């Protein structure tokens, strides 16, 4: 059995496959619905690594590794965070819900609740969408819950990676 490598040690070198396999994954998955910007995809890999997420699903027209811009933003995490490309986001969510994952959309919406009121705990699938158009309507209908972050300044939203990070860490508090 390989020696357990703790996250601090992983930051000092590229981990070996056995070391990555030894990471205790959290029952959180990220579902990216038509994300456009490669920077956001890479940043979401970093968030997923930060919370030791189980997997990232890159759906629709979301760009996938290998991609130099994703790699730059991900700082290599795309090599050890499990990921899969899937064409249809709704199918991925149906499969996850069949495995008892709660689908939580991160979106500004008339039916959303504030992240402060979020009481769910893993296993969860966190859904983020296109930077301008948001999560597609059909995918949003698949969500069990819609959560948003209040915006108190001038800008209307955070980047999808920043919003996903806030919600993922809030969920870890409850696990």
ZINOR-V763925 format. One line per field, one symbol per residue. ss: DSSP state (~ for helix, > for strand, _ for the rest). phi: phi as a letter, one per 20 degrees, with the letter a starting at -180 (. if undefined). psi: psi as a letter, one per 30 degrees, with the letter a starting at -180 (. if undefined). Layout:
ss=???
phi=???
psi=???
This chain:
ss=______~~~~______~~~~~____>>>>>>>>____~~~~~~~~~~~~~__>>>>>>>________~~~~~~~__~~~___>>>>__~~~~~~~~~~___>>>>>______>>~~~______>>>>>>>___>__~~~~~~__>>>>___________~~~~~~~~~~~~~~~_
phi=.fffdegffffebfffgffffeffeefccddedlfeeffffffffffgfgdlffaddedmegfcffbfffgffelnffecefbbecfdfffgffffffemeeededaebfdfdfgfefcfcgecdedccgfdemffgffffffebdccdfdddefeaefffffffgfffffffee
psi=klkkjleeeffflklleeeeffkjkkiklkjjjhkekeeeeeeeeeeeeeghlelkkjlbgklllkkeeeeeefhfffffkklkkkejeeeeeeeeefggkkjjkjkklfgllkfefkglllkljkklakeefakkeeeeffkfkkklkkjfbelfllleeeeeeeeeeeefff.
